[in-house]
């Protein structure tokens, strides 16, 4: 199964604030917030949702095709992704703009405040999926992740016109999208990904109920934080999967991307939705135990031992034959 992952390619600047954001907020002054946080630590890491998801899939051996736009400063990042099993030949390189940048501060409660500089990502709207599909011999699924909004709309419309199944994953871009854009991007999706908060925001902005949205997508996949994930389909009982036990909780950036990487890899292998969700939760657990979105190591024996402990030997045996 050939899966293309569209989405941002960025550098993450991750900072840690030792206090709590909530303690710095004055209830009756939220309309004039002016805050500066003295942080203890800065980590500069590779990131961007498209690259993060593709990296995770590459680690699992499913050879994803990364589709996005980066700057002339992408050479080292490209080499890193290539070494980790990602097809980067469809990444557009801007002649004038730098690769996008995400700046994020995390407090002691693991709450986050972030900003995102678009940079070369704005040129992702110039990429045609047909060219990508022709190069790799066809696409079975396209994940349309957080990217330049015009690119997200173009990729969605092209998937519909060319009958390519697609997964809608608005992620950070949902904050700037209106209801009409969201309705266009999710209608007809084979999979709709969101976290629990984004789920409510999608319903609020579109004016569609949960039931109405389930009638417009094949599957609704909602991550539930420490409680795991729920996979729903109209007329069927939901599938709920919990998270494996964490060895430590270090930093949450990229956890959702890792879940998607594992889930999509499960689809590529042809396992059940429950098993795909379990793979996603296991990979996400590795990320929360690591600083940075692509700094974790997938040691296969360790991965399978923990997977078996969380989900049982039968589930592990099924995954093992694909993971190798």
C-alpha positions in Angstrom: 0.0 0.0 0.0 1.6 3.3 -1.1 0.8 6.2 1.2 1.7 9.8 0.6 2.0 12.2 3.5 1.4 15.8 2.8 2.1 18.4 5.5 4.5 20.9 6.9 8.3 20.4 7.0 9.8 22.5 9.7 12.5 23.1 12.3 11.2 23.0 15.9 12.6 25.3 18.6 11.4 23.7 21.8 11.7 25.5 25.2 10.8 24.5 28.7 9.3 26.8 31.3 9.6 25.5 34.9 6.4 27.1 36.1 2.7 26.9 35.2 1.2 29.1 32.5 -2.1 29.1 34.5 -0.3 30.9 37.4 0.6 33.8 35.1 -2.8 34.5 33.8 -5.1 37.1 35.4 -8.7 36.3 34.8 -10.0 39.8 34.1 -7.0 40.8 32.0 -7.0 38.0 29.4 -7.9 40.6 26.7 -4.6 42.4 27.2 -2.2 39.5 27.8 1.5 40.5 27.7 3.8 37.8 29.0 7.4 36.7 28.6 8.6 33.4 30.0 12.1 32.9 31.2 12.8 29.3 30.0 15.4 26.9 31.3 16.1 24.9 28.1 16.2 25.2 24.4 16.3 22.3 22.0 16.4 22.8 18.2 14.9 19.7 16.5 13.6 18.6 13.1 9.9 18.7 12.8 6.8 19.6 10.9 3.7 17.3 10.9 4.3 15.9 7.4 8.0 15.1 8.1 7.2 13.8 11.6 4.6 11.4 10.3 6.7 10.2 7.4 9.7 9.7 9.7 7.6 7.4 12.0 6.3 5.4 9.0 9.9 5.1 7.7 11.0 3.8 11.1 8.3 1.1 10.8 9.5 0.2 7.3 6.4 1.3 5.3 8.3 3.7 2.9 6.0 6.8 2.9 6.2 9.5 0.2 6.7 12.9 1.8 4.9 15.7 -0.1 5.6 19.3 1.0 7.8 22.4 0.5 11.1 23.3 2.1 13.8 25.9 1.7 17.4 25.6 0.3 18.4 24.8 3.9 16.7 21.4 3.6 19.7 19.3 2.4 20.8 18.0 5.8 17.2 17.3 6.8 16.5 15.5 3.5 19.6 13.3 4.1 18.3 12.4 7.6 14.8 11.5 6.3 16.3 9.5 3.4 18.4 7.5 5.8 15.3 6.7 7.9 13.2 5.3 5.0 11.3 8.3 3.7 10.9 9.0 0.0 11.7 12.8 -0.2 11.9 13.1 -4.0 8.5 14.9 -4.1 9.5 17.7 -1.7 9.5 21.0 -3.5 12.5 23.3 -2.7 11.8 27.0 -2.7 14.3 29.3 -4.3 13.6 32.2 -2.0 12.2 31.1 1.4 13.6 29.2 4.4 12.1 26.0 5.7 9.2 26.7 8.1 9.8 27.1 11.8 7.8 26.1 14.9 8.6 27.8 18.2 7.0 26.2 21.3 7.2 26.6 25.1 6.0 23.8 27.4 5.2 24.4 31.1 5.5 22.1 34.1 2.0 20.7 33.4 2.9 19.9 29.8 0.7 22.7 28.5 2.1 24.4 25.4 2.2 27.8 23.7 3.5 27.8 20.2 4.0 30.0 17.1 4.6 28.8 13.5 6.5 30.7 10.7 5.2 29.5 7.3 8.3 30.2 5.1 8.6 27.8 2.2 5.5 25.9 3.3 3.5 28.5 1.4 4.7 27.0 -1.9 3.2 23.6 -1.1 0.0 24.8 -3.0 2.1 24.5 -6.2 2.5 20.7 -5.8 0.4 18.5 -8.0 -0.4 15.0 -6.6 -0.7 13.5 -10.1 3.0 14.1 -10.6 3.7 12.4 -7.3 1.4 9.4 -8.2 2.9 9.0 -11.7 6.5 8.9 -10.2 5.7 6.2 -7.7 3.3 4.2 -9.7 0.0 5.3 -8.0 -1.2 6.2 -4.6 -3.5 4.2 -2.4 -4.0 6.9 0.3 -3.0 10.5 0.8 -2.8 11.9 4.3 -3.6 15.6 4.1 -2.0 17.0 7.1 -1.5 20.6 8.5 0.1 22.6 5.7 -0.4 25.7 3.7 -4.2 26.1 3.8 -4.4 26.5 0.0 -2.3 23.4 -0.4 -4.6 21.4 1.8 -7.6 22.5 -0.2 -5.9 21.8 -3.5 -4.7 18.3 -2.4 -8.2 17.5 -1.1 -9.9 18.5 -4.4 -7.4 16.7 -6.5 -7.9 13.5 -4.4 -11.6 13.7 -5.0 -11.3 14.4 -8.8 -8.8 11.6 -9.2 -10.6 9.1 -6.9 -7.7 8.8 -4.5 -8.7 7.9 -1.0 -7.6 10.6 1.5 -7.3 11.2 5.2 -8.1 14.6 6.7 -5.9 15.8 9.5 -6.3 19.6 10.2 -4.2 19.6 13.4 -2.7 23.1 14.1 -4.4 24.7 11.1 -7.9 24.2 12.5 -7.4 27.4 14.6 -7.3 29.6 11.4 -9.9 27.7 9.3 -13.6 28.7 9.0 -16.5 26.3 9.0 -16.8 26.2 5.2 -13.1 25.3 4.7 -13.4 22.5 7.3 -16.6 21.1 5.6 -14.8 21.0 2.3 -11.7 19.3 3.7 -13.5 16.5 5.6 -16.4 15.6 3.4 -15.7 12.2 1.8 -12.5 11.6 3.8 -11.7 7.9 4.3 -10.3 8.9 7.7 -10.7 12.0 9.9 -8.0 12.5 12.5 -8.2 14.9 15.5 -7.7 15.1 19.2 -10.6 15.4 21.6 -10.4 19.2 21.7 -10.2 19.5 17.9 -13.2 17.1 17.6 -15.3 19.6 19.5 -13.9 22.5 17.5 -14.7 20.8 14.2 -18.3 20.3 15.3 -18.6 23.8 16.5 -17.2 25.4 13.4 -19.0 23.2 10.8 -22.3 23.2 12.7 -22.4 19.5 12.1 -23.1 17.0 14.9 -20.9 14.0 15.6 -23.4 11.8 13.9 -23.5 14.0 10.8 -19.7 14.0 10.5 -19.6 10.2 10.9 -22.0 10.1 8.0 -19.6 12.1 5.8 -16.3 10.3 6.6 -15.4 6.6 6.5 -13.7 6.5 9.9 -13.3 9.1 12.7 -10.1 8.6 14.7 -10.0 10.7 17.9 -6.9 10.7 20.1 -7.8 10.9 23.8 -4.4 11.9 25.4 -3.4 9.5 28.2 -6.6 7.5 27.6 -5.6 6.4 24.2 -7.7 6.6 21.0 -11.2 6.0 19.8 -12.0 4.8 16.2 -15.6 5.3 15.1 -17.6 4.4 12.0 -21.3 5.1 11.4 -23.6 2.2 12.5 -20.8 0.3 14.2 -19.5 0.0 17.8 -16.5 2.3 18.5 -13.1 0.7 18.9 -11.2 2.0 22.0 -7.5 1.4 22.6 -5.5 2.4 25.6 -1.9 3.5 25.8 1.0 1.4 26.9 2.6 2.2 30.2 5.1 5.1 29.9 8.7 4.5 31.2 8.9 8.3 31.7 7.1 11.4 30.5 9.5 13.9 29.0 7.9 16.1 26.3 4.6 15.8 24.4 5.5 17.5 21.1 4.9 15.1 18.1 3.0 12.5 20.0 -0.1 12.9 17.8 2.1 12.7 14.7 3.7 9.5 15.9 0.2 8.0 16.5 -0.7 8.8 12.9 2.5 7.2 11.7 1.8 4.0 13.5 -1.9 3.9 12.5 -1.1 4.5 8.9 1.6 1.9 8.9 -0.9 -0.6 10.3 -3.2 0.3 7.3 -0.3 -0.2 4.9 0.3 -3.7 6.5 -3.4 -4.5 6.2 -4.0 -5.2 9.9 -7.3 -4.5 11.7 -8.2 -1.0 12.8 -7.8 -2.0 16.4 -4.3 -3.3 15.7 -3.4 -0.2 13.7 -4.5 2.0 16.7 -2.4 -0.1 19.0 0.7 0.4 16.8 0.0 4.1 16.8 -0.3 4.3 20.6 2.9 2.3 21.0 4.9 4.6 18.7 3.3 7.7 20.4 4.5 6.4 23.8 8.1 6.3 22.5 7.8 10.0 21.5 6.5 11.3 24.8 9.5 9.6 26.4 11.9 11.6 24.2 12.7 15.3 23.7 12.0 16.1 20.0 9.7 14.6 17.5 12.2 12.5 15.6 14.8 11.7 18.2 13.4 8.4 19.4 14.9 5.1 18.4 12.7 2.3 17.3 14.6 -0.8 18.6 12.4 -3.6 17.3 12.9 -6.1 20.1 12.2 -3.4 22.7 9.2 -2.2 20.7 7.7 -5.7 20.5 8.3 -6.5 24.1 6.4 -3.4 25.2 3.7 -4.0 22.6 3.1 -7.5 23.9 3.0 -6.3 27.5 0.4 -3.7 26.6 -1.8 -5.6 24.1 -1.0 -9.3 24.5 1.1 -12.0 22.7 -1.4 -12.7 20.0 -1.5 -9.0 18.9 2.3 -8.8 19.1 2.7 -11.9 16.9 0.5 -10.3 14.2 2.6 -7.1 14.2 5.9 -8.8 14.5 5.6 -10.5 11.1 5.2 -7.0 9.5 7.8 -5.2 11.5 10.5 -7.8 10.9 
